[in-house]
Amino acid sequence: MYPVIRPVKPEDAATILEIYAPYILETPVSFEETVPSVEEMASRIEKIRNDLPFLVCEIDGQIAGYAYASNHRNRSAYRWTKEMSVYIHPLFRRRRIGNALYSCVIEMLKYQGVKSVLAGITVPNPESTGFHEKFGFIKTAEFHATGFKLGQWHNVGWWELDLDPEMKSPSPRLIPFSVIPENIFSEIIRNGINIILL
């Protein structure tokens, strides 16, 4: 029953897709409308996992949830701002797994030199907005009728978390996720697991 938090592997793609697919097919949480293939999901994982945190939480060998950071935009001056996402298997909700995963990703992004993280949330979604605001995210914008899905228009709100309010001039390059020192990585993971075990 002891939880494990670890970096994602490409072979996790099928299980991650099982968690993600209902959000595509049944909710406006994701604006994707077609479930990607396992190969496409594995490709997405590969594009992220060396540069930014993409973590999974296992309970008894089963992936209970995952969280990751991704680029906000591709133009170079945006590189200190990232977006975050988290998805939890229905059988493992309300067990602080999302809190643990988000805490780990945020701490790793801080170490990497990221200035701020954003979360785009289809609103209304009080569970997700409350979750983010508990971490200190602040709502900064709401775009109206941004996406049409499941027969209606949906608004998207944007929440922002400033990871380093004192940062004046950032390091020219972010530290890649793959080279975070093992001792720092292990400490962050240990703190995340303790959130689940509280």
Sequence and secondary structure as in RCSB ss.txt:
>XXXX:A:sequence
MYPVIRPVKPEDAATILEIYAPYILETPVSFEETVPSVEEMASRIEKIRNDLPFLVCEIDGQIAGYAYASNHRNR
SAYRWTKEMSVYIHPLFRRRRIGNALYSCVIEMLKYQGVKSVLAGITVPNPESTGFHEKFGFIKTAEFHATGFKL
GQWHNVGWWELDLDPEMKSPSPRLIPFSVIPENIFSEIIRNGINIILL
>XXXX:A:secstr
   EEEE  GGGHHHHHHHHHHHHHH SSS   S   HHHHHHHHHHHHTTS EEEEEETTEEEEEEEEEES SS
GGGTTEEEEEEEE GGGTTSSHHHHHHHHHHHHHHHHT  EEEEEEEES HHHHHHHHHTT EEEEEEEEEEEET
TEEEEEEEEEEES TT SS  SS   GGGS HHHHHHHHHHHHHHHH 
